[in-house]
Amino acid sequence: MVDTAVRPASVEHTPTIDVARVNELLLGTWADTRREARALVKDSAFWRDDSLDKDAHRERVLAQMHLLVENRAVHRAFPKRFGGDENNGANIAGFEELVLADPSLQIKSGVQWGLFGSAVSQLGTREHHDKWLPGIMDLSIPGAFAMTEIGHGSDVASVGTTATYDPETDEFVIHTPFRGATKEYLGNAALHGIAATVFAQLITNGVNHGVHCFYVPLRGEDGNDLPGIGREDDGLKGGLNGIDNGRLSFDHVRIPRTNLLNRYGNVDENGTYTSDIDSPGRRFFTMLGTLVQGRVSLDGASSWASALGLYIAITYASQRRQFTGADGQETVLLDYGKHQRRLLPRLATTYAQIFAHDEFLQKFDGVFSGRTDTPQDREDLETLAAALKPLSTWHALDTLQEAREACGGAGFMFENRLVGLRADLDIYVTFEGDNNVLLQLVGKRLLQDFASQFKGKDAAALAKYAVGQTAGKVFHGAGLRQFGQAVADLGSTARSVEFGLREEQQHELLADRVQQMVADIAGRLRPAGKDKVLGEKLFNENQAELIEAARAHGELLQWEAFTDAVHAIDDADTKQVMTWLRDLFGLQLIEKHLAWYLINGRLSAQRAGAVSRYIDRLAQRLRPHALDLVDAFGYEPEHVRAPIASGIERERQDQARAYYADLEASGTAPVQEKKLKKKS
């Protein structure tokens, strides 16, 4: 039985920030939709039942999906003529909140309506919509999204599955030519799916036109798999066992020509291929770009899962006492400097990610609604997705693990949710693209943008730019001269960091690192020219640094989003606390990369050493506001469902303290041996 009593944190202190205002900022543009989704999952019918085995868990999640349909929680993105809202941002926001109920429900829903349904919606035409979308929406057509292959995970362009057109029968023949081409890890594939959107190489008249998407029925009306369909169960996984992941293979499976989802490429009855997009590469990336919402939702769900983990850990740390202090009382965990260092920088990062996600979601909604649907906007959206999803999914694993450890043995108990969340979110780092591969895409875009600045420029212009990025920055930017002056003025390195690394200087340091890294890599790649062999060699040699530059770019975006949120706050006390939290985020990024700043002359050794001490001071300042900051996530007891965050620990601690106080007052308390020894 889960104890969902409201934790009595609020009775311990009067909030010193405007919690409601911060909550509004965190919930973002689609705050009403998030509240609607959270209200729905307060119903225990949506909660994960930890007592169930794999098979029962799968059936529970399927039943929960039917409940979502009954509550009109899946319709938001679909066309209005089918009863939808055509509200893409609200759709993602609502689905992200399902992570509070059970990550298996969130992901299986994403497979059905965000991947399988979206493939039909985004890659198909009106004919396909009329034929299949109603059944996809009401779950009478549960389906799988068959893109990933065991032999080509992130390299979708190289999938081995073929779709060969047969003009004699007006059909495509879907075929798995070798084991590595088996579609793998597919949600809904092991049991529930009766159809799949299959990505395969489209071959007609002897020409391979690249990867396209096809609607492929898997089962007949009798409930049995159709001829040529191979289906296997992936079995027990490291997490998300409420989803029936499996493998699909195809042995010369025939489908009508019209089952090609032909928005971007069509084959007529004679086998002639046509497309409005002439470039095969651009056509491929355009098709994949329409399916970017998987990465969008993973970014948001991971950020909110981190928030839940921190809510549990910080609540517990504010109540759990350990080791007797100088006042004779046991010390609350969150009063220890190390505990603050473990949790509060991660809290700052989670805030930054949630604020960045809302801007990301706005960009997604603008593109998918058609308001800002240009090639440039789509490219920007894909770059944002590839930059932010890796950071938030990695952060979720790190945060949930640290939160688990910070709660000791209690954190290891499954009922307190941290280990279950950690296991379920593990796969998020490779869902929708391996994180390192995604960051490489970002790095390539940064190099492309860098090169475009100098198109047609001569060597003198490039040399002038290089000087501006090195010596000029060291002595006249956020470098040695400025900080040396701060030391002279203030006489204290610790205080000079505080005054010398405010908003403008943080931004300059973070932005300068991205620009300098990209410039350095571009310089090292330049000797290759048009020599592809040398270019591949040089790129491989610089791959790790390019990925690090992309990561720094994503961190900069998060810092900027956090700063925008701080500027939107009017209440002075709230703004001060949020500024400290933003500073904590920015300075821990600088601390993480201190070696780079030292090597490149951006910080002196003295200044670098003081950064960590100032972070400690910020954590101490934020300590009294920690509960307010996690309260601002807006979670209710039915969302948390962790006994250690319910107030139960405070009751235990208060009971113990009252026992010892009464014992002391009674005069019957035993004398401690060490006190006797001191007297003697």
N, C-alpha and C positions, 0 to 999 in steps of 0.2 A: 504494500500500500504506500503510495507516494504522499509524503507530507507536503501539502501545498499551502500551508499557513503562510501568510504574508510575513516576510522577515522584518523584524522590528528595528531595522537600521535607522529609520527616520526619527525614532524616539531618542536616539543618542545625541543628535545634534540638529541644529537648525541649518538647513541648506544655505550656503553662502554664495551660490550661483543660481541663476534662473534656469532651473532644471527643465522646465517646460519649453523654454526657448531653445536650449541646446538640443532637446529631443526633437523639436521641429526641424532644426537644421540637419540632424542626423537622419531623420526619416526622409528628408529631401523632397524632391519635386512631386513624387507620388506618395506622399505621406498618408493620404486617405486610403489608398489601396493597400498599403502596408498594414494599417490599422484594421482594415476589413479582413485581410488574410490572417492576421494575428487573432482576431476575434473568432474566426472560424476554427483555428487549430487549438483553441482553448478546450474544445470538445475532446474528451479522452478517446473517442473513437479514432482520432487521427494519430494518437501517440504510439510510439514504438513500444512493443511489448517484449521485454527482455527475456521472458520465459519461453518464447517460441523457438523452435528449431528452424532451420533454413526453409524447409518446405512450407511450414505453417506461416512463417514470416512473409514469404512470397504471396501467399493467398490473402493475407491480411492487407498487404500493400495494394494488391489488385482491388480488393473491396473498398479501400480508402479512395482509390482513384474514381470509382463509381460514385462515391460520396461527393467528391469534388465536382463531378458532372452535375449531380443533383443540386448542388449549391451554386451552380453557375460560376465556378471558380476557374474555368478553363477556356472561356470564350473570348477573353479580352482582346486578343490579337487578331481574331478571325474576321472575315468580311461581315459587314452588317446584314447583308442579304441572307446570311445563315444564322443570324442572331448574335453575331459578335459585336465588338465595340470598335475594332480597328484602332486600338490603343496599344501600341507596341511597348511603350515604356511601362505602362501600368501592368501589362502582362508579365514582363520580366520581374518587376518589383514584387508582384504577388507570389510568383513561383519561388522566388528566393526565400521568402518567409517560411516556406514549408520545411526548411532545414531545421526549424525549431521543433517540428513534430517528429520527423524521422528523415534523415538524409536519403534513405532509400526511396521514400515517397517523393522527395524533391527531384531526385535524378530520374526515377521511372516516369514521372510526369513530364520531365524535360525531354525524355526520349520520345514519348508518345506525341506530345503537342508541340514541343520546341524543336525537335529534329525530324522525326517522321512526318508530322503534320506540316512543319515549316518547309520541308523539301517539296511536298506537293503544292503548298501554297505559293512558295517563292520561285520554284523552278518549273511548275506546271502552268497551264493556261486555263481559261474559263471552263473549258470542257472537262479538264481534270478536276477542277474545284467542284463543279456540279456533281461529278460522279462519286468522289471519294471524301471530300471534306466533311459533309454531314456525319458520316459514319466514324471518321477520325475524331470529330468533336464529341460525339456521344459515346465513344468507346466501343461501338459495335464493330469497329475495325481496329483492333489493337495491332500495332505494327512495330517493326524494327528499322533502324537506320543503319544500312549495311554499307558503310564506307571503309572502315578499318580492316586491313588484312594482316594475317599473322606475319607475313613477309615484308610488308610495307606499312608500318604504323603511321608515321607522320608524313611519309612521302606518298601522298595521295596520287600524284601525277603518274606514279609508276605502278599502280595496282595491276594485278595480273588477270583479274576477271574480265572476260570479253563479252561483248554484245554484238553479234554478227548478224547483219540484215540478210534475210532470205527473200528475194523478190518473188519467188514462185508461190510462197504462202503468205506474203505480206506480214512476216513476223520477224522479231528479233530472237536470236538464240543466245540465251545467257549460259555461260559455261565457266567452270573453274578448271583451268588446264593443269594445275599442279597444286600440291598441298599448301605451298606458301601463299597461294591466292585465296585460301579459305577466309571468308569473312569471320572476324573473331571479336570476342568481348561484347557482343551486341545485346543490349537490353531488350527484353521481350522476345528474344530469339529462341531460348530454350523451351519455353512453354506456351506463352500467351499470344505471341504474334501470329496473325493469320495472313499478313502481307509484309513486304519490306520495300523500302526505297533503296535500290541497289546501284552503286557507282561502279561503272565498268567502261572499258575501252570500246568506243563505238566504231565498228568497222563496217564499211559499206563500199561495194565496188572495189574491193582490194585496198582501200585507203583507211588508215586509222586516224580518226578525227579527235582522238583524245578522250578524256574521261567525261562521261555524261551520266545522268541519273535516270533510272527506269523504275516504274512501279511493277513489282513482281508479286503475284499472289503466292502464298505458301501452302494454304490449306483449301480443300474443297468444302462444299456445304455439308458434307458428311463428317467434318471434323478431322479428317485424315490428311496427312501431308500429300501434296500433289506429286506425280511422278517426276523424278529427277531432283527433288529437294532433299538435301542432306542436312540434318539438324542434330546437333550435339549439345549437351548441357555442360557449361563450364564448371559446375559444382560449387563447392565451398570456396569462398574468396577471403581476402584479408579484411574485408568490410563490405558494406552495402549488400548484405545477403538477403535483403527483401526484394532484390531485383533478379530476375531469371536470365542472367547473362548466358549467352551461348554462341555456337558457331553455325554458320550457314555455308553450304556449298551447293553448286548447281551443275547438274549433269545434262547439258544440252536442253535446258528448260526453255520452252517456246512461249513467247508472249506476243500479243498484238503489237503492230508497229506503233499504234497510237498510245501505247503505254510508255513511250519515251516522253519524259517531262521536257517539253520542247520549247520552253520560253526563249532559250538562247541558242538553240540549234535544232534543226528539223531534218527529217529524212522523208522524202515523198515515196509513193508506191513503186517508183522505178529505181529507188535506191539513191537518188540524188540528194546530196547533203547541202544545206544552206544555213547561213547564220548571218545576223546583222553585225556580228563582231568578227572582222576578218582575221585578226591575230589569234592563233590557237592558244597562245600563252595568256593573253588578256582575257579571252573567253573563259578559260579555265579558272582564272583568279576571280573573275566576275561571278561565276557560278558558286564558287566556294565562299565568296564574300557575302552572298545572300544568307549564309548559314552561320554568321558570326555570333548570333545570339547565344549559342552555347557557351562561348567564352565570356560573354557579358554576364550571364547568370552565374557562372562559376566564380567570377570575381566578386560579385555581390554576396552570394551565399557563403563563400569562404570568409569574407570580412565579418558578416554577422555571426558566423559560427565562432570566430575569434572573440567577438564581443560577448557571446554567451559564456565561453570559457573563462574570460576575465571577470565577468559578473560573478560567477561561482567562486573563483579563486580569491578575488578581492573581498567579497563578502565574508568568506571563511577567514581570511587573514585579518579582518577587522574584529573578529570574535575569538579566534583561537589564541590561547595564551601558552607560552612556553618559556621556562627558565625565569628564576626570581631576579628582579632588578634591584637597584639600590634602594628603592622605596619599600622593599619587602614584599612587593606584589609581583606576580608573574607578568611578563611583558607580552602585549599583543603582538602577533607576528608582523603586522604591517608597520609597527613602530621600529623594526629593525632596518637599518640602512640597506643591507643586502637584499632583504625581501622587497623593499621599495624598488631597488635596482632591477630586480627580476621581473616585476610586474608592471611598473608605471611606464617605462619606455615602450613596452609592448602595447599598453593602453593608448599611448600617444600615436603609435603606428596604426593601430586599428582605427582611431578617429580619422587619421589622414586618409586611410584606404576607403572608408565609408564616404567621406566628402568627395574624394576623387571619383569614386564609383558613380555618384549621382551625376557628375558632369559627363562622365562616360555614357551613362544611360540617356541623358539628354541628347547627346550626339547620336546615339543609336536610334532614338525615337525620331529625331529629325530626318535621318536618312531613310528609315523604313516607312515613315509616314508620307514621304515624298516632298516634304517642305524644303529639305536641303540635300536632295538626292543628286549629287553631281559626282563624276569620277574622282575629283579631288576629295570630296567629303567621304566617299566610301573608302578611299585609300587611307585617309586620316583615321577613320573608324577602325579599320583593320589593324593599323599600327597601334592605336590605343589599346585594342583588345590584346594584342601580342605583348604589349608592355606591362599592362596592369594585371592580367590574369596570373602570370608567373609569380609576381610579388605577393599577391594576396593569398594564393594557394600555399606557397612556401611559408608565409607568415602564419597561416592557420596551423600548420603542422608544428611549427616551432612554438607557437603560443599555447596550443593545447597540451603539448608535452611539458612545457615549463609550468603551466597552471596545474597539471597533474602532479608534478614533483613538488610544487609549492604547497600542495594540500597533503603531502605525505601519504600515509597508508590510506587515509580516507579518499584521496584522489584516485587511488587504484581500484576502489570499489566500483563496480559497474553501475550501481544505482546512482552514483554521483555524476555520471554521464561523460566525464572527461575522456576516459579510455575509449568509450564507444564512439564519441565524436572524432577522436584522433584516428581510430581505425577506419571509419567511414570516409573521412576526408583525405586519407592517404592517396587514393587514386585520383583526386582532383588535380594533382600536379602533373599527371600525364593525360588526363581527359582532354579532349579537344586540342591535342597537340602537346608534345613534350615541352616543358618550360624552356629548356635551353634552346630548342629549335625555334620556339616563338621569339625569344629574345634575339636570336640571330637575324630573324626577319626584321626586327626593329633596328638592329645595327646596320643592316644593309640600307634601310630607308634613311637613316641618319647620314650614312656615307653619300647616298644619292643626293640628299638635300645639301650636304656640304659641297659636293662637286658642282651643283647647279649655281652656287654663289660665284663660282670662278669660271664659268663657261665663257670662253672668248677672252679671258684675262691673260696678260703676259706674265713672264717669270718675275718681273719686278713687283707686280701687284701681289703675287703669291708670297714673295719674300717679305714684303711689307706686312702682310697679314700674319705671317709666322712670327715676326718680331713682336707684333702687338699681342700675341698669345703667350709669349714667354717673358722676356725681360720687362716689357711694359706692364704686364700684370703683376709681376713680383714687386715692383717698386712703386707702382702708382694705383694698383687696384686693391684687393683685399689681401695684401701681402705684407712684407716685413716692415716697410716704412710706417704704414698706418698703425699697425699694432705696437710697434716700438714706441710711437708717440703716445699711444694710450697708456703704456706702462709708465712713461715719464710723467704724464699728467696725473695719473691716479695713484701711483706708488704701490699698487697691489696687482699682481698678475691675475689673481682670481677675479677681482672686481673689474679689471680691464677686459677680461673675456666677456663678462656680463654686458658691459657697455659697448664692447667692440664687436660682438657677434649678435647684434640685434637683427631685425628682419632684413634690412637691406644687405647687410654683410653675409647673412646666411644664404640668401638667394644668390648673391654673387659667387660665393664659394661653390655652391651646388651646381649652378649653371656653368661656371667656368670649368669645372671638372669634366662635365659632359663634352663641352666644346673642345677642350684641349685633348681629351682622349680621342675623339673622332678625328681631329686635325692630325694628331700623331699617327694614327692608323692609316689615314688617307695618304700621308707622306710616305709611309713604308710600303704602301701598295702601288704607288705611282710608277716605280721603275718597271713594272710589268707591262705597262702600255697595252698593246693588243696581243701580247704573248699569253695565250690562254693557259699554257702549261705552267709558266712562271707565275701567272696570276693566281692559279689554284694553289700553288705552293706557298706563295706569300700570304694568301688569305687564310690558309690553314695554320700558318705560323702565328697569325694575329687573331685567330678565332676566339680564343679565351678572353682576350682584352676587348674585342668587339662586343662580346656578350656582356662583359662588365660595364662597358659604356652604355649599352642599352638598358641595363639594370639601373644605372645612375640616372638615365633619362626618365625612367618610370618613377624613381624616387623623387626627382625634381617635380614631376607632374603632381605627385601626391602632396608635396610640400606646398606647392602653389594653390592647390585646391583647399588645403587646410587654412592657408592664409586668407583666401577669399572668404571662407566661413567666419574667421575671426573678425574681418572687416564688416561683416553683416550684423554684428552684435552691438547693441546700443548700451545695455547696462554695463556700467564701468567695472563693477566687481567681477561680473561674469567674463567680460572681455579680458580682464587681467589674468584670470585663471586660465582661460583658453589660450591666451598668449604664452603663458608659461608652458602649457601642454604642447603648443606648436613649437616653441623653442626646444623643448625636450626632444621632440621628433627630429628637428633639424640638427641639433647638436649631437645626437647619438648617431646620425648618419655621418657627420663629420668625424666623430670619434672612430667609427667603424673603418673609415678610410684615411686615418691619420698618416699612415705610411706614404700614401700618394701625395697628400698635402705637404708633407715634409720634403719628400724627394723632389717635388716640383716647385719648391720655394714659396708655397702659398701661405704657410704658417711657420713661425719660428719654433724651435724646439721648446722654448719656454712657454710659448702660447699653447702649443699642442698639449704639453703636460697639464696645463690648467683647464683644458676643455673637460676632462673627466671629472675634475673636482667641482666644476660648475654644474655638471649634470647631476652630481650628488646633491648639490644645493637645491636645484630645481625639484628633484624628487622629494626632498624634505618639505619644500613649499607646497607641493601638490598633495602631500600625505593627508592633510585635513579635508581635502576635497575629493578624495578617491571614491567614497561611496556616492557622492553626488554625481560624479562623472560616469559611474556605471549605472546609476539610477536613470540617467538621461538616455540610456538605450531603450527604455520604455518597456522592459520585460515585466510580465506579471508571473505570479507563482506557477500558473499552468504552463507557461513557456519554459520556465527554468527546471522544475521537477528534480532538483538535486537536494536531498535532505540536508547536506552541510551548508546550503545557502538559504535554508528556511527559517533560521533562528534557533534551531535545535542545539547548535554548538554554544550559543550564548547561554541558553538555559543550563547546559551542563557546567559551563564555567561559573555561572552565578551560583549554582547549587554547591559547587565545590568551595567557592570563596565563603559562602554563608556558613557552610559546615565548619570550616576552620575558624571563622570569626566567633561562632557560637562556642566552639571548643575552647578557644582562648578565654572567652568571657566567663566560662564555667569554672575556670581555675583547675580543671582536671587534665589539661593538655600535657602530654608527656614532654619532658625536657630533652632537647636535642643533645646528643653526646658531645658535639663539637663545642657547645656552649659550656658544658661542664669542664672541658679541657682548658678552655680559655680562662675560667675562674681559677683553676689550679695553677 
